[in-house]
Amino acid sequence: MTLAGFAPLARIQGVRFVSLQKGTPAREAATPPPGLDLHDPMGAAKDFADTAAIIANLDLVISVDTAVVHLAGALGKQVFLLDRYDACWRWLSGREDSPWYPTLRIFRQERVGAWGPVMRRVAGALADLRASTTQ
């Protein structure tokens, strides 16, 4: 999934995004989609301890299935996992939660490559979460 796929989330008022991406895909953070307020602290992150320190200061991690999801889950941080149709066995099937990480919620593709419906569900959940924390 590209950073542009996260653009629908930029419409939610009061949400700021932090890139936790390293390597070649991190280049996308230099030119985020219009309206996506993105902070990228990863240039200073040297290892998982640095990444964990960044995650500890976030309200929520939203990511495809990466090591960052596991790190955030292990830290007890709230996580929205964007899961592919052909999901990894770890995430089991037919459920939106994980026995491994109680703070993780799974948003699965219903068709191969169909991220649009996933992002609409995530946007709804994020807006609900945002509304519940601002009341």
Long-range contacts (C-beta under 8 A, 24 or more apart in sequence): 1-64, 1-82, 1-115, 2-28, 3-28, 3-29, 3-32, 3-33, 3-36, 3-38, 4-28, 4-33, 5-115, 5-119, 6-33, 6-36, 6-62, 6-119, 7-33, 7-34, 7-35, 7-36, 8-119, 8-120, 8-123, 9-36, 9-62, 9-119, 9-122, 9-123, 9-126, 10-34, 10-35, 10-36, 10-37, 11-35, 11-123, 12-123, 12-126, 12-127, 12-130, 13-130, 14-130, 14-134, 15-126, 15-130, 18-54, 18-58, 20-51, 20-54, 20-55, 20-61, 20-63, 20-68, 59-133, 60-126, 60-129, 62-122, 62-126, 65-91, 69-104, 70-101, 73-98, 73-100, 73-101, 73-103, 73-104, 74-101, 76-102, 76-103, 77-103, 78-103, 78-104, 78-105, 79-103, 79-104, 79-105, 80-104, 80-105, 80-107, 80-122, 80-125, 80-126, 81-105, 81-106, 81-107, 82-107, 82-115, 82-118, 82-119, 82-122, 83-107, 83-108, 83-109, 84-108, 84-109, 84-112, 85-109, 85-110, 85-111, 85-112, 85-113, 85-114, 86-112
